[in-house]
Structures are given as structure tokens and as C-alpha cells.
């Protein structure tokens, strides 16, 4: 009891009260200064323009959608951190029937709540019993001619462990990248940096685009997976940019939100 009274009395000491008051003033001052400077340290969710489920299948040509998978396990879905996702298996008829990249899983996850830590396949597949055999940052050449863009991404190689129960116990590759507030990031650290420097917008979002080459019996090399990924991304990314992701860079998102507010007054 004496210790409890002593602790309580300590909180009432002048030095403690002065420190608490200074911290409160500093915190309030930073918040006020941030608002006056147009800085937004706390972000509001930014929903998709259009659900990922409504991705235009016809516009994916020459690719064909051969399967649409869903996550039925509640724990897995909770660990994913979002309900805004698609897992579509696409087929490229231009590839030979025995090609290891004829089919690919397109896995897109969107996070309108920007405070979450991005979910990455490094952790996902390791949790599923697969061993990572290689990791490499890549520069993807997406598009053709004057529309060619260099986009950062990451390539991973996985192989089933001896204890993994799977009919597809083999090596396969994964390519992924992030879209963060109108720009691309090639890994989780870069995505976090893009989120953290987005201080001029009220809103923030990020989206992961993942290509998994585990839909055939063959094993694609890294060069094959990257080339196939670049070909598919040249079709998918413009559709996502045009029809689904919020428009513009962070400053443009901020300006748009203000214009909408002004128009309603």
C-alpha cells in the first residue's frame, strides 16, 4: 500500500506535471502546425474506383481467365488483411501447351487502410511450408516503344520442403510489386518509404500485384518468368491504373479531394 501511495504521489510532483504539460503543448503544436502547413500524418482510407472483381476480362486479351479462386479459410483471409482481392488463373494461348509460363496466377490485393504492413509472399509461402531458394530485385520493362516503362519488382524462387504435403511439390517463381499512392515500389521496405513520405495527402493506399508461376507441371526459369511477367503486366497494369486504382500522385489526390469538397459547398 505504501508503494502505491508513493507512486501516486510521484505523479503529482511539480516536475512530472511540468513535463506532462510540455509534452501536451508540443504535441498540440505539432498537430496545429501540421494542419497549417497542409501536412497529414494520419491518413484516411481511399477506396478503389471500381472493385477488382470487375476487372475487364475481355480487355485482358490475348489472355484468357480459366479460373477464379477465392480464399475460404477465415484465418488466411484475416492474415491477408483485406477483402479487396482477386486470384485469377490466366492462360496465354500464344505459349506452347507444355510451356511452364502458359498459365499464371494473378493475385492482386488492395489496401485502402494505409496503416497496415504490406503482406508479402516471402512470408506467405514460407508459412505454407515452402523454402525460399532465391530473392532478387528486378527492373521490369513493361510496354513497348514510347510507352515502355521500367517498373521495380521482386523475383522469388520457392521449392516445396520435404514435409510439405502437396501434389505440386516443385520449384516455382513469384514476381510481385506494389502500387503506392500513384507510384510503384519493388518491395515492402520501398512501399513503406512511399507511404511514410506521403505527407501532403489526406489519403493513402497501396496495392500488391503478384504473379505466381505454379499453374503448370513445368518449372520456369527466372528469365522465362520475368519475360512472361513483363508481357502480362503490360496488359494488366494499364487496366488497373485506368479503371480501379485512385487517380494521380499524392498531391493530386489531395487536390481532387479539396475540389470535391468545394463543389459541395
Secondary structure, DSSP 8 states (H G I E B T S, - for coil): -HHHHHHHHHHTSHHHHHHHHHHHHHHHHHHHHHHHHT--SS-EE---SS-GGG--SGGGTTEEEEEEE----HHHHHHHT-S-EEEEEEEETTS-TT-TTSEEEEEEEEESSTTS----HHHHHHHTTEEEEEEEEEEEEESSGGG-EEEEEEEEEEEE-TT---TT-SEEEEEEEEEETTEEESSHHHHHHHHHT--S-SEE-EEEEEEEE-SSSS---HHHHHHHHHHHHHHHHHHHHHHTS--S-HHHHHHHHHHHHHHT-
